[in-house]
Amino acid sequence: MKELFNASHYLDIRDLQLIDILYATRSVTQTAEILGQTQPAVSIGLKRIRERVNDPLFVKTSEGMSPTPRADELVVKGRQVIETVRQLCDQTPTFDPQTSQRIFRICVPDAAQITLLPKILQHTRVHAPNVQIEALPIDDETAARLGSGEADLAFGGFVPKMNDEFYQQALYEQDYICLVSPRHPRIGDHLTLEDYQREAHVTVSYGGSNAIVSGEMKRLNIERKILLSLPGFLGVSRVVAVTDMITTLPRQIGEDLAELTGLRVVNCPVPLPIYKVKQYWHPRYHLDPGNQWLRKLCALTAQTPPAKP
């Protein structure tokens, strides 16, 4: 079986080009000039091809190098191969969002279900009506999913295992705000550090954002009265709306939740670090037109407020 696929038994594209040019010129000298090779090099190449096909292919006559019937056959089929290869090299892959039915898979944090995905869908429903979006979680498998093609893109402020192997684009910077009920009995438009330490908190345990907040509180020796910890962002606004608890969230998800539920946004009295939200993709798909379109869409929508229905 190994011998069956021995490369020495086959012609390559350069062999087919040599046969085609020699067939047209009937001259080893002219063939060498066209190929930019020496005459001996062309003669050696022709000898190798003759051995592979077990046919002289061209014989010397008074009119030059005349082709054998085997050469006639090879030229016809060889030109088809050469044209196919040329088309493969010349063809530029394209992506038409209006007609595409491609499924794009994006690794996103929980908050992106509220902040990013609705804006992406607003765009695709108009400009890419048959494109499908599938959201995957951000976790320790995200990097492997990008490398294998299981995921097209990862989006977030804290994506594990993203090393120099991956392309990345910073989309915007994110700071922190606090949310309180508009009917909070003790907090108005301003939140003092004393208020912050006195009031009860609801936190989100998911992701690196919470790690930043917790780490900075520990560094500054600030204690919070945490009475509820949730695994995601989706329940936070309801809890804050019906209680006197407060929460500290990244600005984008916090402002979106406030707009959706009527919560009050107040500045956080603790100077928390600012971090960058980025999108990541694997080099294998850097030039893929569909992936390029998706990256532009995410960059466009990441900071754009959703259009009113």
C-alpha positions as CSV (number, residue, x, y, z in Angstrom):
1,M,0.0,0.0,0.0
2,K,2.9,2.4,0.8
3,E,4.4,1.7,-2.7
4,L,1.0,2.5,-4.3
5,F,1.3,6.2,-3.2
6,N,5.0,6.7,-4.0
7,A,5.3,10.2,-5.4
8,S,7.9,9.0,-7.9
9,H,5.1,7.2,-9.8
10,Y,3.1,10.4,-10.5
11,L,3.5,13.6,-12.5
12,D,3.2,17.0,-10.8
13,I,2.0,20.3,-12.1
14,R,5.5,21.3,-13.3
15,D,5.8,18.1,-15.3
16,L,2.4,18.8,-17.0
17,Q,3.6,22.4,-17.8
18,L,6.8,21.1,-19.4
19,I,4.8,18.7,-21.6
20,D,2.3,21.3,-22.6
21,I,5.0,23.9,-23.6
22,L,7.1,21.3,-25.4
23,Y,4.0,20.2,-27.2
24,A,3.3,23.7,-28.4
25,T,6.9,24.7,-29.3
26,R,8.3,21.3,-30.5
27,S,11.6,22.6,-29.2
28,V,13.6,21.8,-26.0
29,T,15.5,25.1,-26.4
30,Q,12.3,27.2,-26.6
31,T,10.7,25.3,-23.8
32,A,13.8,26.0,-21.6
33,E,13.6,29.7,-22.4
34,I,9.8,29.9,-21.6
35,L,10.3,28.0,-18.3
36,G,13.4,30.0,-17.4
37,Q,15.5,26.9,-17.2
38,T,18.6,25.6,-19.0
39,Q,18.3,23.2,-21.9
40,P,20.0,20.3,-19.9
41,A,17.5,20.8,-17.1
42,V,14.5,20.5,-19.4
43,S,16.1,17.4,-21.0
44,I,16.6,15.8,-17.6
45,G,13.0,16.7,-16.7
46,L,11.7,15.1,-19.9
47,K,13.8,12.0,-19.3
48,R,12.2,11.6,-15.8
49,I,8.7,12.1,-17.2
50,R,9.3,9.5,-20.0
51,E,10.3,7.0,-17.3
52,R,7.3,7.7,-15.3
53,V,4.8,7.2,-18.1
54,N,6.9,4.6,-19.9
55,D,6.6,6.4,-23.2
56,P,9.0,8.6,-25.2
57,L,6.3,11.2,-25.6
58,F,8.4,13.3,-28.1
59,V,10.7,12.0,-30.8
60,K,13.1,14.0,-33.0
61,T,11.9,14.6,-36.6
62,S,12.8,17.1,-39.3
63,E,10.0,19.3,-37.9
64,G,11.2,19.3,-34.4
65,M,10.1,17.2,-31.4
66,S,7.0,15.4,-32.6
67,P,4.5,14.1,-30.0
68,T,3.5,10.5,-29.6
69,P,-0.2,9.5,-29.2
70,R,0.5,9.2,-25.5
71,A,1.7,12.8,-25.4
72,D,-1.5,13.9,-27.3
73,E,-3.5,12.2,-24.5
74,L,-1.4,13.7,-21.7
75,V,-1.6,17.2,-23.1
76,V,-5.5,17.2,-23.2
77,K,-5.8,15.9,-19.7
78,G,-2.9,17.9,-18.4
79,R,-4.4,21.2,-19.6
80,Q,-7.5,20.4,-17.7
81,V,-5.5,19.9,-14.5
82,I,-3.5,23.1,-15.1
83,E,-6.6,25.1,-15.6
84,T,-8.2,23.6,-12.5
85,V,-5.1,24.5,-10.4
86,R,-5.1,28.0,-12.0
87,Q,-8.7,28.5,-11.0
88,L,-8.0,27.3,-7.5
89,C,-5.1,29.8,-7.1
90,D,-7.0,32.7,-8.7
91,Q,-10.3,32.1,-6.9
92,T,-10.9,34.4,-3.9
93,P,-13.2,33.0,-1.3
94,T,-16.2,35.2,-0.6
95,F,-18.9,35.6,1.9
96,D,-22.3,37.0,1.1
97,P,-24.3,37.7,4.3
98,Q,-27.5,38.2,2.4
99,T,-27.5,34.7,1.1
100,S,-25.4,32.8,3.6
101,Q,-26.9,30.1,5.8
102,R,-23.7,29.7,7.8
103,I,-23.9,28.9,11.5
104,F,-21.5,31.1,13.6
105,R,-20.5,30.0,17.1
106,I,-19.4,32.7,19.5
107,C,-18.0,32.0,23.0
108,V,-19.5,34.7,25.2
109,P,-19.9,35.4,28.9
110,D,-23.3,35.3,30.5
111,A,-23.6,39.1,30.3
112,A,-23.3,39.1,26.5
113,Q,-26.8,37.6,26.3
114,I,-28.0,41.0,27.3
115,T,-25.4,43.3,26.0
116,L,-23.9,41.9,22.7
117,L,-26.2,39.2,21.3
118,P,-29.4,41.3,21.0
119,K,-27.5,43.9,19.0
120,I,-25.9,41.3,16.7
121,L,-29.3,39.8,16.0
122,Q,-30.8,43.2,15.2
123,H,-28.1,43.5,12.5
124,T,-28.3,40.0,11.1
125,R,-32.1,40.0,10.9
126,V,-31.8,42.8,8.4
127,H,-28.5,42.2,6.7
128,A,-27.9,38.4,7.1
129,P,-31.4,37.0,7.5
130,N,-30.4,33.3,7.2
131,V,-27.2,33.4,9.3
132,Q,-27.5,31.5,12.5
133,I,-25.8,32.4,15.8
134,E,-25.0,29.9,18.5
135,A,-23.7,31.1,21.8
136,L,-21.1,28.9,23.7
137,P,-19.8,29.5,27.2
138,I,-16.5,31.1,28.1
139,D,-14.6,28.3,29.9
140,D,-11.3,26.4,29.9
141,E,-12.2,24.8,26.6
142,T,-12.7,28.1,24.7
143,A,-9.1,28.2,23.3
144,A,-9.4,24.6,22.1
145,R,-12.8,25.3,20.4
146,L,-11.3,28.3,18.6
147,G,-8.3,26.2,17.4
148,S,-10.5,23.3,16.2
149,G,-13.1,25.4,14.4
150,E,-15.8,24.4,16.8
151,A,-16.1,28.1,17.7
152,D,-15.5,31.1,15.4
153,L,-14.9,33.8,17.9
154,A,-14.6,34.5,21.6
155,F,-15.7,37.7,23.2
156,G,-15.1,39.0,26.7
157,G,-12.9,40.7,29.3
158,F,-11.6,37.5,30.8
159,V,-11.1,34.6,28.4
160,P,-8.8,31.8,29.8
161,K,-5.8,30.4,28.0
162,M,-5.6,33.2,25.4
163,N,-1.9,33.3,24.6
164,D,0.1,34.9,21.8
165,E,-1.1,32.1,19.4
166,F,-4.4,33.9,19.0
167,Y,-5.3,37.1,17.3
168,Q,-7.1,39.6,19.6
169,Q,-8.7,43.0,19.2
170,A,-9.5,45.4,22.0
171,L,-13.1,46.7,21.6
172,Y,-13.6,49.0,24.6
173,E,-12.6,49.6,28.2
174,Q,-14.9,48.6,31.0
175,D,-15.2,50.2,34.5
176,Y,-17.7,49.5,37.3
177,I,-20.9,51.0,38.5
178,C,-23.4,50.2,41.2
179,L,-27.2,49.5,40.9
180,V,-29.8,50.3,43.5
181,S,-33.6,50.3,43.5
182,P,-35.1,53.7,42.7
183,R,-37.1,53.3,45.9
184,H,-34.1,52.4,48.1
185,P,-34.9,53.9,51.6
186,R,-31.3,55.1,52.3
187,I,-29.5,55.7,49.0
188,G,-30.3,58.5,46.7
189,D,-28.2,59.7,43.7
190,H,-24.9,59.3,45.5
191,L,-23.3,56.3,47.1
192,T,-20.7,56.9,49.8
193,L,-18.1,54.5,50.9
194,E,-19.9,54.3,54.3
195,D,-23.1,53.4,52.5
196,Y,-21.3,50.8,50.4
197,Q,-19.9,49.1,53.5
198,R,-23.2,49.3,55.4
199,E,-25.7,48.1,52.8
200,A,-26.3,44.5,51.8
201,H,-24.8,43.3,48.5
202,V,-25.8,40.8,45.8
203,T,-22.8,39.6,43.8
204,V,-22.2,37.6,40.6
205,S,-19.7,34.8,41.2
206,Y,-19.2,34.1,37.5
207,G,-16.0,35.1,35.6
208,G,-13.0,37.3,36.1
209,S,-14.9,40.5,36.6
210,N,-16.0,39.4,40.1
211,A,-12.4,38.3,40.9
212,I,-11.2,41.9,40.1
213,V,-13.8,43.3,42.5
214,S,-13.2,40.8,45.3
215,G,-9.4,41.2,44.9
216,E,-9.5,45.0,45.1
217,M,-11.8,45.0,48.1
218,K,-9.4,42.7,49.9
219,R,-6.4,44.8,48.8
220,L,-8.1,48.0,50.1
221,N,-9.3,46.2,53.3
222,I,-13.0,47.1,52.4
223,E,-15.6,44.6,53.7
224,R,-18.9,44.1,52.0
225,K,-22.0,42.6,53.5
226,I,-22.7,40.0,50.8
227,L,-26.0,38.3,51.5
228,L,-26.5,36.7,48.0
229,S,-24.1,35.4,45.4
230,L,-25.5,34.4,42.0
231,P,-23.9,32.3,39.3
232,G,-24.9,34.7,36.5
233,F,-26.2,38.2,35.8
234,L,-29.7,37.4,34.7
235,G,-31.2,37.4,38.2
236,V,-29.4,40.4,39.7
237,S,-31.7,43.1,38.5
238,R,-34.8,41.5,39.9
239,V,-33.3,41.0,43.3
240,V,-32.0,44.6,43.4
241,A,-35.4,45.9,42.2
242,V,-37.5,44.3,45.0
243,T,-35.0,44.7,47.9
244,D,-32.8,47.3,49.5
245,M,-29.6,45.4,48.3
246,I,-27.0,46.9,46.0
247,T,-24.7,45.3,43.4
248,T,-21.5,46.2,41.7
249,L,-21.3,45.3,38.0
250,P,-19.3,46.1,34.8
251,R,-20.7,49.3,33.3
252,Q,-22.1,47.9,30.1
253,I,-24.2,45.1,31.6
254,G,-25.1,47.3,34.6
255,E,-26.4,50.1,32.4
256,D,-28.3,47.7,30.2
257,L,-29.9,46.0,33.2
258,A,-30.8,49.4,34.6
259,E,-32.5,50.5,31.4
260,L,-34.4,47.2,31.2
261,T,-35.6,47.2,34.8
262,G,-35.7,50.9,35.8
263,L,-32.9,50.6,38.4
264,R,-30.8,53.6,39.4
265,V,-27.2,53.8,38.4
266,V,-24.8,55.3,40.9
267,N,-21.0,55.7,40.9
268,C,-19.0,53.1,42.8
269,P,-17.2,54.7,45.7
270,V,-14.4,52.2,45.4
271,P,-11.8,53.0,42.7
272,L,-11.9,49.7,40.8
273,P,-9.4,48.8,38.0
274,I,-10.5,49.3,34.4
275,Y,-10.2,46.3,32.1
276,K,-10.4,45.8,28.3
277,V,-13.1,43.8,26.5
278,K,-11.6,42.0,23.5
279,Q,-12.5,39.5,20.8
280,Y,-10.2,36.6,20.0
281,W,-9.9,34.3,17.0
282,H,-7.5,31.6,15.8
283,P,-4.9,32.3,13.0
284,R,-6.4,29.4,11.0
285,Y,-9.5,31.6,10.3
286,H,-7.9,35.0,10.1
287,L,-8.4,35.3,6.3
288,D,-11.7,33.5,6.2
289,P,-14.2,36.0,4.8
290,G,-17.1,34.8,7.0
291,N,-14.9,35.1,10.1
292,Q,-13.8,38.6,9.0
293,W,-17.4,39.6,8.6
294,L,-18.3,38.3,12.0
295,R,-15.4,40.2,13.6
296,K,-16.4,43.4,12.0
297,L,-20.0,42.9,13.1
298,C,-18.9,42.3,16.7
299,A,-16.6,45.4,16.7
300,L,-19.4,47.5,15.2
301,T,-22.1,46.4,17.7
302,A,-20.0,46.1,20.8
303,Q,-20.4,49.8,21.7
304,T,-23.5,50.6,19.7
305,P,-26.7,50.9,21.8
306,P,-29.5,48.6,20.5
307,A,-31.9,50.2,18.1
308,K,-35.4,50.8,19.3
309,P,-37.9,48.3,17.9
